[in-house]
Amino acid sequence: MKETYFAFWWKPSNPWQNHSGSGVNKLAFLFPSASGCIYIMMFSEGGSYTLQVEPEFSGTCGGWRRT
């Protein structure tokens, strides 16, 4: 299998309490293979929020994927 489609619905509560130190709020952990994982996070930058994905597989550079 080369492609998989994944849907994820999530709604923050009101009022949302952001992680005070890093601004990274981990929402989901995916483990698609034995060589790595994927994190789905809500990231805070100066009061605005973005959803971001961080793939961490052996042999890759990684890096945030903004959605």
C-alpha positions in Angstrom: 0.0 0.0 0.0 1.5 3.4 -1.0 -1.3 5.7 0.0 -3.7 5.9 2.8 -6.4 8.6 3.5 -7.0 9.6 7.0 -9.7 12.0 8.4 -9.5 13.6 11.8 -12.1 15.8 13.5 -11.3 17.7 16.6 -12.7 20.8 18.3 -11.0 22.6 21.2 -13.0 23.4 24.2 -13.9 27.0 25.2 -11.8 28.4 26.8 -8.8 26.6 25.3 -5.8 26.3 27.6 -2.6 26.4 25.5 0.6 24.7 26.6 2.3 27.6 28.3 5.9 26.6 27.7 6.2 25.5 24.1 2.8 26.4 22.4 2.7 22.8 21.1 -0.5 20.9 21.9 -0.2 17.3 20.7 -3.6 16.0 19.6 -2.9 12.6 18.0 -0.1 10.1 17.6 0.0 7.8 14.5 2.3 4.8 14.1 2.0 3.7 10.4 5.3 1.7 10.4 7.9 0.2 12.6 10.4 2.9 11.6 8.6 6.1 12.7 5.5 8.0 13.8 3.4 11.0 12.9 2.3 13.7 15.4 -0.8 15.9 14.8 -0.5 19.2 16.8 -2.2 22.5 17.3 0.6 25.1 17.4 0.3 28.6 18.9 2.2 31.5 17.4 1.5 34.8 19.0 -2.1 34.0 19.8 -3.1 32.5 16.5 -3.3 28.7 16.1 -2.4 26.4 13.2 -2.7 22.6 12.9 0.6 21.0 12.0 1.8 17.5 11.2 5.3 16.3 12.1 6.4 13.0 10.4 9.3 11.3 12.1 10.6 8.4 10.0 14.2 7.0 10.0 16.1 8.4 7.0 14.0 11.6 6.6 14.6 15.2 7.6 11.2 15.6 9.2 9.8 19.1 9.4 6.4 20.6 10.1 3.6 20.3 7.5 1.1 23.0 8.1 -2.6 22.3 7.3 
